[in-house]
Protein backbone atom coordinates (compact mmCIF):
# COMPACT_ATOMS: atom_id res chain seq x y z
CA UNK A 1 0.00 0.00 0.00
CA UNK A 2 1.43 3.38 -1.03
CA UNK A 3 1.75 6.47 1.11
CA UNK A 4 0.69 10.03 0.46
CA UNK A 5 2.76 12.88 1.84
CA UNK A 6 0.68 16.04 2.06
CA UNK A 7 2.67 19.17 2.89
CA UNK A 8 0.44 21.95 4.21
CA UNK A 9 1.58 25.56 4.54
CA UNK A 10 -0.52 28.37 6.01
CA UNK A 11 0.57 31.64 4.35
CA UNK A 12 -2.30 33.74 5.64
CA UNK A 13 -2.72 35.11 9.14
CA UNK A 14 -6.13 36.80 9.10
CA UNK A 15 -8.29 33.71 9.66
CA UNK A 16 -7.60 31.15 12.37
CA UNK A 17 -7.49 27.68 10.85
CA UNK A 18 -9.88 25.48 12.86
CA UNK A 19 -8.55 22.41 14.61
CA UNK A 20 -8.76 19.39 12.36
CA UNK A 21 -8.52 21.21 9.01
CA UNK A 22 -5.02 19.88 8.30
CA UNK A 23 -6.15 16.33 9.04
CA UNK A 24 -9.23 16.85 6.86
CA UNK A 25 -7.06 18.04 3.94
CA UNK A 26 -4.87 14.95 4.29
CA UNK A 27 -7.93 12.66 4.47
CA UNK A 28 -9.36 14.30 1.33
CA UNK A 29 -6.11 13.76 -0.59
CA UNK A 30 -5.98 10.11 0.50
CA UNK A 31 -9.66 9.57 -0.35
CA UNK A 32 -9.27 10.90 -3.89
CA UNK A 33 -6.29 8.64 -4.56
CA UNK A 34 -8.11 5.64 -3.08
CA UNK A 35 -11.18 6.42 -5.21
CA UNK A 36 -8.96 6.52 -8.30
CA UNK A 37 -7.29 3.21 -7.37
CA UNK A 38 -3.93 4.93 -6.88
CA UNK A 39 -2.87 3.06 -3.76
CA UNK A 40 0.10 1.09 -5.05
CA UNK A 41 2.67 3.92 -5.19
CA UNK A 42 3.85 6.77 -2.99
CA UNK A 43 2.69 10.29 -3.83
CA UNK A 44 3.35 13.86 -2.73
CA UNK A 45 1.08 16.87 -2.87
CA UNK A 46 1.57 20.39 -1.56
CA UNK A 47 -1.32 22.45 -0.17
CA UNK A 48 -0.99 26.15 0.57
CA UNK A 49 -3.62 28.07 2.52
CA UNK A 50 -3.54 31.71 1.49
CA UNK A 51 -5.56 34.94 1.29
CA UNK A 52 -7.43 36.61 -1.57
CA UNK A 53 -4.59 38.99 -2.38
CA UNK A 54 -2.09 36.20 -3.01
CA UNK A 55 -4.48 33.91 -4.89
CA UNK A 56 -5.55 36.90 -7.03
CA UNK A 57 -1.92 37.45 -7.99
CA UNK A 58 -1.45 33.75 -8.83
CA UNK A 59 -4.73 33.60 -10.77
CA UNK A 60 -3.67 36.56 -12.88
CA UNK A 61 -0.11 35.31 -13.36
CA UNK A 62 -0.93 31.73 -14.34
CA UNK A 63 -4.46 31.92 -15.78
CA UNK A 64 -4.71 35.53 -16.95
CA UNK A 65 -7.77 36.04 -14.74
CA UNK A 66 -7.70 39.37 -12.87
CA UNK A 67 -9.61 38.42 -9.71
CA UNK A 68 -9.28 36.18 -6.69
CA UNK A 69 -10.61 32.64 -6.83
CA UNK A 70 -11.30 29.91 -4.29
CA UNK A 71 -8.70 27.32 -5.34
CA UNK A 72 -5.95 26.84 -7.89
CA UNK A 73 -4.38 23.57 -9.02
CA UNK A 74 -0.89 23.25 -10.42
CA UNK A 75 -0.46 19.66 -11.70
CA UNK A 76 3.00 18.23 -12.16
CA UNK A 77 1.81 15.40 -14.36
CA UNK A 78 -0.03 14.84 -17.59
CA UNK A 79 -2.05 11.87 -18.87
CA UNK A 80 -1.40 9.92 -15.68
CA UNK A 81 2.38 10.38 -15.85
CA UNK A 82 3.77 12.28 -12.87
CA UNK A 83 7.18 13.68 -12.03
CA UNK A 84 9.18 11.43 -9.72
CA UNK A 85 11.08 12.72 -6.70
CA UNK A 86 14.23 10.59 -6.43
CA UNK A 87 14.91 11.85 -2.89
CA UNK A 88 11.57 10.64 -1.50
CA UNK A 89 10.80 7.89 -4.05
CA UNK A 90 7.35 9.40 -4.53
CA UNK A 91 5.43 10.72 -7.49
CA UNK A 92 4.73 14.46 -7.27
CA UNK A 93 1.11 15.24 -8.08
CA UNK A 94 1.38 19.03 -7.83
CA UNK A 95 0.33 22.01 -5.79
CA UNK A 96 -3.02 23.15 -4.44
CA UNK A 97 -3.59 26.74 -3.33
CA UNK A 98 -6.76 27.50 -1.32
CA UNK A 99 -7.97 30.98 -0.42
CA UNK A 100 -9.18 30.61 3.16
CA UNK A 101 -10.82 34.03 2.85
CA UNK A 102 -12.94 32.91 -0.12
CA UNK A 103 -13.60 29.50 1.46
CA UNK A 104 -15.07 31.25 4.54
CA UNK A 105 -17.28 33.45 2.37
CA UNK A 106 -18.48 30.51 0.25
CA UNK A 107 -19.21 28.38 3.33
CA UNK A 108 -21.45 31.17 4.57
CA UNK A 109 -23.15 31.59 1.16
CA UNK A 110 -23.80 27.83 0.81
CA UNK A 111 -24.85 27.41 4.44
CA UNK A 112 -22.29 24.83 5.43
CA UNK A 113 -19.15 24.68 7.53
CA UNK A 114 -15.69 25.90 6.62
CA UNK A 115 -14.61 22.26 6.99
CA UNK A 116 -17.08 21.17 4.29
CA UNK A 117 -15.90 23.97 1.99
CA UNK A 118 -12.19 23.27 2.43
CA UNK A 119 -12.88 19.55 2.03
CA UNK A 120 -14.72 20.22 -1.22
CA UNK A 121 -11.99 22.54 -2.53
CA UNK A 122 -9.29 19.98 -1.68
CA UNK A 123 -11.12 17.11 -3.40
CA UNK A 124 -11.92 19.34 -6.39
CA UNK A 125 -8.32 20.41 -6.75
CA UNK A 126 -6.95 16.88 -6.27
CA UNK A 127 -9.14 15.74 -9.16
CA UNK A 128 -7.65 18.54 -11.27
CA UNK A 129 -4.16 17.33 -10.34
CA UNK A 130 -5.15 13.89 -11.64
CA UNK A 131 -6.34 15.28 -14.97
CA UNK A 132 -10.05 15.92 -14.49
CA UNK A 133 -11.28 19.20 -15.96
CA UNK A 134 -14.84 20.47 -15.63
CA UNK A 135 -14.11 23.21 -18.15
CA UNK A 136 -13.94 20.67 -21.01
CA UNK A 137 -17.73 20.45 -21.27
CA UNK A 138 -20.91 19.45 -19.49
CA UNK A 139 -20.12 15.72 -19.42
CA UNK A 140 -16.70 16.26 -17.86
CA UNK A 141 -18.23 18.69 -15.38
CA UNK A 142 -20.87 16.12 -14.41
CA UNK A 143 -18.29 13.34 -14.00
CA UNK A 144 -16.16 15.56 -11.80
CA UNK A 145 -19.10 16.73 -9.65
CA UNK A 146 -20.27 13.16 -9.10
CA UNK A 147 -16.78 12.07 -8.07
CA UNK A 148 -16.47 15.04 -5.69
CA UNK A 149 -19.75 14.27 -3.95
CA UNK A 150 -19.04 10.54 -3.79
CA UNK A 151 -15.65 11.13 -2.16
CA UNK A 152 -17.01 13.73 0.27
CA UNK A 153 -19.86 11.39 1.20
CA UNK A 154 -17.35 8.61 1.89
CA UNK A 155 -15.64 11.02 4.30
CA UNK A 156 -18.92 11.86 6.03
CA UNK A 157 -19.19 15.41 4.68
CA UNK A 158 -21.84 15.07 1.99
CA UNK A 159 -23.74 18.00 0.54
CA UNK A 160 -26.92 16.92 2.32
CA UNK A 161 -25.34 17.35 5.72
CA UNK A 162 -24.88 20.79 7.15
CA UNK A 163 -22.56 21.36 10.05
CA UNK A 164 -24.06 24.79 10.73
CA UNK A 165 -26.14 24.76 13.89
CA UNK A 166 -29.39 26.69 13.65
CA UNK A 167 -29.57 28.76 16.82
CA UNK A 168 -33.39 28.67 16.73
CA UNK A 169 -33.41 24.85 16.97
CA UNK A 170 -31.44 24.86 20.22
CA UNK A 171 -33.29 27.46 22.25
CA UNK A 172 -34.75 26.20 25.49
Beta strands, then each sheet from edge to edge (+ up, - down):
strand 1: 4-10
strand 2: 43-50
strand 3: 71-75
strand 4: 77-78
strand 5: 81-85
strand 6: 90-99
sheet 1: 1+ 2+ 6+ 3-
sheet 2: 1+ 2+ 6+ 5- 4+
end
